[in-house]
Amino acid sequence: MEKKEKRSLLHTASFQDSIFVGLCAAGLLAYSLYHHYFDKNTSDWKTSPYLFPTLISVFGLLLTVSLVMDALQELRSGEAVKKDTGSKRNLVGVLVLIGASLAYYFLLPILHFIPATIIFLAALFLYLGERKWWKIALLSVIAAVAIYLLFGVALNVRLP
């Protein structure tokens, strides 16, 4: 019985994606940490060229955990594994993301970082199907403020 669960977990798209993202994130993390600590021209983390790849890899590892949780939830609920054959749907999603990113780019100088980020995230949550307004507001505000505190205050990175 347990072999069947493991076998079906490997066949879920979310789990396969999590393996790929996890391997990429782990490789990027190892690369950036190695070069930061062992290059001849090492500097503080604030000014290190390897800070950004390290942060991206940490977010990739968090995404990996999320994808594994999605795969486990699919497995528990007994949902059939759906194969996405609709390339038009994928293209529409890519175009929506590009359009939202362009709108965010143009809103940044007008509204500044935190309000523009909250609007951008809320719009993407709505597009992705979240309908509970309190969740959208809470996640958008927490993420925007956390990014500002992490980069703008703690790391002293100039934000738009």
Buried (B, 14 or more C-beta within 10 A) or exposed (E): EEEEEEEBBEEBBBBBBBBEBBEBBBEBBEBBBEBBEEEEEEEEEEEBEBBEBBBBBBEBBEBBEEBBEBBBEBBEEEEEEEEEEEEEEEEEEEEBEEEBEEBBEEBBEEBEBBEBBBBBBBBBBEEEEEEEEEEBBEBBBEBBBEBBEEBBEEEEBEEE
